[in-house]
């Protein structure tokens, strides 16, 4: 259980190779500047940058690397490795792609266990699982 807090990161850099007709040949490599966390409350954002959360001084980058992409009845499944605070764990999620070979957008909803990455401590007000909504526009 926990409270809902909306937030975002603005420092995304990615290299994406994806063809909806041949998804298994695709790959995603992405990094996020962890210091760009933004919840709309500066005091909270400052706290999230400190060592008990993202520790941006020692771990400035969050990274993701795909390992496999397969087509599903709901879109595509991506298996990969997510690294936060020097801890890397496998994750899988379903995404959809809308667009053509020149531009488009990837959408995904997923949950991650923040405790696997050492983000925050045990808390009655902060849930263990973090829900994420991703929307990544792309241009060739």
N, C-alpha and C positions, 0 to 999 in steps of 0.2 A: 504494500500500500504506500502511497505517497501523493504529493501534490503535483498538479500539472504545471509545468513551466515551459513556455515556448521559447525556443532559441534557435540560433543559426550560426553557421561559420561562413565567412566570406572569402577565405583564402584558399579556394579549391584550384588545384592544377591537375590535369589528367591527360593521359594518352589513351585513347580509345580506338580499338580496331573492332568494328562490328558490322556484319552483314546479316540482316534478318533471314536471308535465304541460306546462309551457312554459319549459324551461330556457334558451332563447335570450333570454328577457326578464329573466333573472336578473343580479344584480351582487353582487360581494363587495368590500368595502373593509375592510382590517384594519391595525391597528398593534400592535406589540409593544414594550413597554418593554425595551430591550436590557439594562438594568442588572439585570433579573430572571433572567438566565441562572443556571442551577443544575445543577451536575454532581454535587453531593454532597460535593465537596472544596473547602472555602472558599479555599485558596491558589490552586487552579486557576481557580475562579470569579473571583477578584480579578484574576488574570492575563488572563482572557478579556475583562474589562471595560477593560483598558488599550489604549493606542493601536495596538499591533501586531495586535490582534484586533478587538473591536467598537468601541473608542474611544468609550465611552458619554458621556464628557465633551463631546465635539464632535458626536456622532451618537447621541442618546439613543433614537431611534425606528427600528425596522425597519418598513417598510410594504409592503403588497401591494394592488394594484388590478386587478380583473379587467377584461378587454377583450372576452372572448367565452366563452360556455358552450354546448357542444353535447352532445347525447346520443350515446353510443357503445354498442357491444355489451357493454362491461365497466362501464358506469356513465355518467359524464359527463366531458367533457374541458374543462378550464379553461385559457384562455390569459390571461396577465396580465403585469404589471410588478412585479418585486420590487426594492425599494430597501434597500440596506444600506450604511452608511458613505458616503452621498452618491452612491453608484453605482447606477444603475438598469439592469436588464437584463430582457429578455423571458424568461418561463418558461411551460412547459405541463406539465400533469399530469392524471392521471385520478383522479377521486374517486367515492365512492359515498355515497348518502344513505339513511339508515334513519330513518323516522319518519312523522309526519303533519303537518297544517297548524298544529298547536299546539306540537309539540316534536319534536326529532330529534337526529341526530348525523351529522356529515360525517366520512368517513375518507379519507385519501389517503396514498400512499407516493410519495416523489419524491427525486431527487438534484439537488444544486446544486453548481456549481463555485465553491468558496469564493474562489479566486484572482480571479475576475471582480469580486469585491466588496472586494478588498484585506484579506481576513480571514486573518491569519497569513501566513507566508512559506514559501518552498520548504523542504520538510522530508522526511527519510527516515522519520520516525515518524508523520507526519500526512499522510493522504491528501489529494489535491486535491479529490476529490468527497466531499460530505457527504450521507449518507443521512438522510432525515427521515421520520418517521411522524407524521402529524397526526390528531388526534381532537378534533373541535370540537363539543361539545354546544351546542344552541341551544334557546331557549324563546321563543315569540312574546310 
